[in-house]
Each structure stands twice: as C-alpha cells, then as structure tokens.
C-alpha cells in the first residue's frame, strides 16, 4: 500500500489565504521580488509551505509589555 504524498507546495490562492493577504498582494510582491519565496513550474506559481511558515515567522513583531 502506497503512503499518501505530503503536499509541499500550494498555489497563490492557498498561500494568500494562509497569510491573510489578497492574491493581488502576492502578485505585486512577485513583480517587485519581495514577499515569500516562490517557485515556477512552467507558468504555474507555487509557494513552498515551509517558506510560507518562515516568512510569517519573520514578520512577527515583538511588543514590549
């Protein structure tokens, strides 16, 4: 019996939802080479899930109590 394949990339719609952003924001960031790391597979844009987590973690702001 085959083990299920773990998904390692998601499309821009899932990435935007994960980050709480619009797809247009991600598209704008790609144009300006900012934002999370992404990959192109032909014409398809995919975001590595571990990079989305890393990007979100790096964006955290510590507020002094």
Secondary structure as a PSIPRED ss2 file (coil, helix, strand):
# PSIPRED VFORMAT (PSIPRED V4.0)

   1 X C   1.000  0.000  0.000
   2 X C   1.000  0.000  0.000
   3 X C   1.000  0.000  0.000
   4 X C   1.000  0.000  0.000
   5 X C   1.000  0.000  0.000
   6 X C   1.000  0.000  0.000
   7 X C   1.000  0.000  0.000
   8 X C   1.000  0.000  0.000
   9 X E   0.000  0.000  1.000
  10 X E   0.000  0.000  1.000
  11 X C   1.000  0.000  0.000
  12 X H   0.000  1.000  0.000
  13 X H   0.000  1.000  0.000
  14 X H   0.000  1.000  0.000
  15 X H   0.000  1.000  0.000
  16 X H   0.000  1.000  0.000
  17 X H   0.000  1.000  0.000
  18 X H   0.000  1.000  0.000
  19 X H   0.000  1.000  0.000
  20 X C   1.000  0.000  0.000
  21 X C   1.000  0.000  0.000
  22 X C   1.000  0.000  0.000
  23 X H   0.000  1.000  0.000
  24 X H   0.000  1.000  0.000
  25 X H   0.000  1.000  0.000
  26 X H   0.000  1.000  0.000
  27 X H   0.000  1.000  0.000
  28 X H   0.000  1.000  0.000
  29 X H   0.000  1.000  0.000
  30 X H   0.000  1.000  0.000
  31 X H   0.000  1.000  0.000
  32 X C   1.000  0.000  0.000
  33 X C   1.000  0.000  0.000
  34 X C   1.000  0.000  0.000
  35 X C   1.000  0.000  0.000
  36 X C   1.000  0.000  0.000
  37 X C   1.000  0.000  0.000
  38 X C   1.000  0.000  0.000
  39 X E   0.000  0.000  1.000
  40 X E   0.000  0.000  1.000
  41 X E   0.000  0.000  1.000
  42 X C   1.000  0.000  0.000
  43 X C   1.000  0.000  0.000
  44 X E   0.000  0.000  1.000
  45 X E   0.000  0.000  1.000
  46 X E   0.000  0.000  1.000
  47 X E   0.000  0.000  1.000
  48 X E   0.000  0.000  1.000
  49 X H   0.000  1.000  0.000
  50 X H   0.000  1.000  0.000
  51 X H   0.000  1.000  0.000
  52 X H   0.000  1.000  0.000
  53 X H   0.000  1.000  0.000
  54 X H   0.000  1.000  0.000
  55 X H   0.000  1.000  0.000
  56 X H   0.000  1.000  0.000
  57 X H   0.000  1.000  0.000
  58 X H   0.000  1.000  0.000
  59 X C   1.000  0.000  0.000
  60 X C   1.000  0.000  0.000
  61 X C   1.000  0.000  0.000
  62 X C   1.000  0.000  0.000
  63 X C   1.000  0.000  0.000
  64 X C   1.000  0.000  0.000
  65 X C   1.000  0.000  0.000
